[in-house]
Amino acid sequence: MAAGSMKVAILASGEGTNAERLIRAAEKRSDIEIEVVASNRAGAGVLRRAESLGARTWVFSKAQLNGGSVAQELAAQGVQFVVLMGFLLKVPGQLAQAFSGRILNLHPSLLPAFGGKGMYGDHVHKAVHSALQEGLVNETGITLHWVDEEYDTGAVFFQARVALDAALDTPSSIAEKVRNLEAEHCAREALRAVTECLSLS
């Protein structure tokens, strides 16, 4: 690892398309290293994607997360920054505190709208669609925010928006619009967050 570089961990529970983009983007940087890609699901596609790119992977349980051993292991590995990309478990207080100001989460809406417990993936897009039909919203987007001890309440780092059409959009088309925003922005903005932390360290 190059002197002055920052070790990053990615935590994810799903297929890992955004994690893959982040790994590929980080490979082009000498100052950032993806130290480990970790998941609470042994069958998660993100693990296969990460392994195919040569990244080290790790599977942990909910009990290990809540018991503090995940925070301890990340610290032992020298991890300095954590990115959550499709990670579905609540981050416990000890992990949020251990990486305070250095743990970033991707959420598929414009927080604070459509955040909180149970609001992930298609649940978000269906809720956005319902609100669209009721005339309550006319756009959606993505949010990268700093993680605290509650669901989706940390300070916003970055948002990108996309317009919606009540006559045309469905939950599926909304999901596709959000995925397009993720593909365009997430890896770049996550690396920007890491870079800004690196400059402060």
C-alpha positions as CSV (number, residue, x, y, z in Angstrom):
1,M,0.0,0.0,0.0
2,A,1.3,3.4,-0.9
3,A,2.3,5.8,1.8
4,G,-0.5,8.0,2.8
5,S,-3.2,5.8,1.3
6,M,-6.4,5.0,3.1
7,K,-7.8,1.5,3.6
8,V,-11.5,1.2,2.9
9,A,-14.0,-1.6,3.7
10,I,-17.2,-2.1,1.7
11,L,-20.2,-3.6,3.5
12,A,-23.0,-5.0,1.3
13,S,-25.8,-7.5,1.4
14,G,-26.9,-7.9,-2.2
15,E,-25.6,-8.2,-5.7
16,G,-22.9,-5.6,-5.4
17,T,-23.1,-3.7,-8.7
18,N,-22.2,-0.4,-6.9
19,A,-19.5,-2.1,-4.9
20,E,-18.0,-3.5,-8.1
21,R,-17.9,0.0,-9.6
22,L,-16.2,1.3,-6.4
23,I,-13.6,-1.4,-6.5
24,R,-12.8,-0.7,-10.1
25,A,-12.6,3.0,-9.5
26,A,-10.4,2.6,-6.5
27,E,-8.0,0.4,-8.5
28,K,-7.1,3.5,-10.5
29,R,-6.1,5.3,-7.3
30,S,-2.8,5.0,-5.5
31,D,-4.1,6.7,-2.4
32,I,-7.1,4.4,-1.7
33,E,-7.1,0.7,-1.2
34,I,-10.2,-1.6,-0.9
35,E,-9.0,-3.6,2.0
36,V,-12.0,-6.0,2.3
37,V,-15.6,-6.5,1.0
38,A,-17.7,-7.8,3.8
39,S,-21.3,-9.2,3.9
40,N,-23.8,-10.6,6.3
41,R,-25.0,-13.0,3.6
42,A,-22.7,-15.9,2.5
43,G,-24.6,-16.1,-0.8
44,A,-24.5,-12.4,-1.6
45,G,-23.5,-11.7,-5.2
46,V,-21.3,-8.9,-4.0
47,L,-18.8,-11.5,-2.7
48,R,-18.5,-13.2,-6.1
49,R,-18.0,-9.9,-7.8
50,A,-15.4,-8.8,-5.3
51,E,-13.5,-12.1,-5.5
52,S,-13.5,-11.9,-9.3
53,L,-11.7,-8.5,-9.0
54,G,-9.2,-9.9,-6.5
55,A,-10.6,-8.2,-3.5
56,R,-10.5,-10.0,-0.1
57,T,-14.0,-11.0,1.2
58,W,-15.4,-11.7,4.6
59,V,-18.7,-13.0,5.9
60,F,-20.0,-12.1,9.3
61,S,-23.2,-12.7,11.3
62,K,-25.7,-10.3,12.7
63,A,-24.5,-11.4,16.2
64,Q,-20.9,-10.6,15.3
65,L,-22.0,-7.2,14.0
66,N,-24.1,-6.3,17.1
67,G,-21.5,-7.9,19.5
68,G,-18.7,-5.6,18.4
69,S,-16.4,-8.1,16.7
70,V,-17.0,-6.6,13.2
71,A,-15.8,-3.2,14.4
72,Q,-12.9,-4.8,16.2
73,E,-11.9,-6.8,13.1
74,L,-12.1,-3.8,10.8
75,A,-9.9,-1.9,13.1
76,A,-7.4,-4.8,13.4
77,Q,-7.2,-4.8,9.6
78,G,-6.3,-1.2,9.6
79,V,-9.5,-0.1,7.9
80,Q,-10.0,3.7,8.1
81,F,-13.2,4.2,6.1
82,V,-16.3,2.2,5.6
83,V,-18.8,2.4,2.7
84,L,-22.2,0.8,3.0
85,M,-23.6,-0.1,-0.4
86,G,-26.9,-2.0,-0.2
87,F,-26.1,-3.1,3.4
88,L,-29.4,-4.1,5.0
89,L,-28.6,-4.4,8.7
90,K,-28.8,-1.5,11.2
91,V,-25.3,-0.3,12.0
92,P,-24.8,-0.7,15.8
93,G,-23.6,2.2,17.9
94,Q,-20.1,0.9,18.5
95,L,-19.4,0.6,14.8
96,A,-20.9,4.0,14.0
97,Q,-18.8,5.5,16.8
98,A,-15.6,3.7,15.9
99,F,-15.8,5.2,12.4
100,S,-17.6,8.4,13.2
101,G,-17.3,10.8,10.2
102,R,-15.8,7.9,8.2
103,I,-18.7,5.7,7.5
104,L,-20.9,6.5,4.4
105,N,-24.2,4.9,3.3
106,L,-25.9,4.8,0.0
107,H,-29.7,5.2,0.1
108,P,-32.1,5.0,-2.9
109,S,-34.1,8.2,-2.2
110,L,-33.7,11.8,-1.4
111,L,-33.4,11.7,2.3
112,P,-35.0,12.5,4.7
113,A,-37.9,11.4,2.5
114,F,-38.5,7.6,2.3
115,G,-35.9,6.7,4.9
116,G,-36.0,4.7,8.1
117,K,-36.5,1.1,9.1
118,G,-37.7,-1.2,6.3
119,M,-37.1,1.4,3.6
120,Y,-34.7,-0.2,1.2
121,G,-34.7,-1.4,-2.4
122,D,-38.1,-1.9,-3.9
123,H,-39.8,-0.9,-0.7
124,V,-38.5,2.6,-1.3
125,H,-39.4,2.7,-5.0
126,K,-43.0,1.5,-4.3
127,A,-43.4,4.2,-1.6
128,V,-42.1,6.8,-4.0
129,H,-44.5,5.6,-6.7
130,S,-47.4,5.8,-4.3
131,A,-46.5,9.3,-3.3
132,L,-46.1,10.2,-7.0
133,Q,-49.6,9.0,-7.7
134,E,-50.9,11.1,-4.8
135,G,-49.2,14.2,-6.2
136,L,-46.8,14.4,-3.2
137,V,-43.5,14.2,-5.1
138,N,-42.3,14.8,-8.6
139,E,-38.8,13.5,-8.3
140,T,-36.6,11.0,-6.6
141,G,-32.9,10.3,-6.4
142,I,-30.0,8.9,-4.3
143,T,-28.3,10.0,-1.1
144,L,-24.9,9.3,0.2
145,H,-25.0,10.2,3.9
146,W,-22.8,9.8,7.0
147,V,-23.9,7.0,9.2
148,D,-25.0,7.6,12.8
149,E,-26.8,5.3,15.3
150,E,-30.2,5.5,13.6
151,Y,-31.6,4.5,10.2
152,D,-30.9,7.1,7.5
153,T,-30.6,10.1,9.8
154,G,-27.0,11.1,9.4
155,A,-25.9,14.3,7.6
156,V,-26.1,14.3,3.8
157,F,-22.9,14.2,1.9
158,F,-24.2,14.0,-1.7
159,Q,-27.6,13.8,-3.5
160,A,-28.5,13.4,-7.2
161,R,-32.1,13.9,-8.4
162,V,-34.2,12.7,-11.3
163,A,-37.7,13.9,-12.4
164,L,-40.7,11.5,-12.3
165,D,-43.8,11.4,-14.4
166,A,-47.0,10.3,-12.7
167,A,-48.5,9.2,-16.0
168,L,-45.6,7.1,-17.1
169,D,-43.5,6.0,-14.2
170,T,-43.9,2.6,-12.4
171,P,-42.0,1.3,-9.4
172,S,-39.8,-0.6,-11.9
173,S,-39.0,2.5,-14.0
174,I,-38.3,4.5,-10.8
175,A,-35.9,1.8,-9.7
176,E,-34.2,1.9,-13.1
177,K,-33.8,5.7,-12.9
178,V,-32.3,5.3,-9.4
179,R,-29.9,2.6,-10.7
180,N,-28.8,5.0,-13.5
181,L,-28.0,7.7,-10.9
182,E,-26.1,5.2,-8.8
183,A,-24.0,4.1,-11.8
184,E,-23.2,7.7,-12.7
185,H,-22.4,9.1,-9.3
186,C,-21.8,6.6,-6.5
187,A,-18.3,5.4,-7.0
188,R,-17.0,8.9,-7.8
189,E,-18.7,10.5,-4.8
190,A,-17.7,7.8,-2.4
191,L,-14.1,8.2,-3.4
192,R,-14.5,12.0,-3.0
193,A,-15.6,11.3,0.6
194,V,-12.6,9.1,1.2
195,T,-10.3,11.6,-0.4
196,E,-11.6,14.4,1.9
197,C,-11.1,12.3,4.9
198,L,-7.6,11.4,3.7
199,S,-6.7,15.0,3.5
200,L,-7.7,15.5,7.1
201,S,-5.8,12.5,8.5
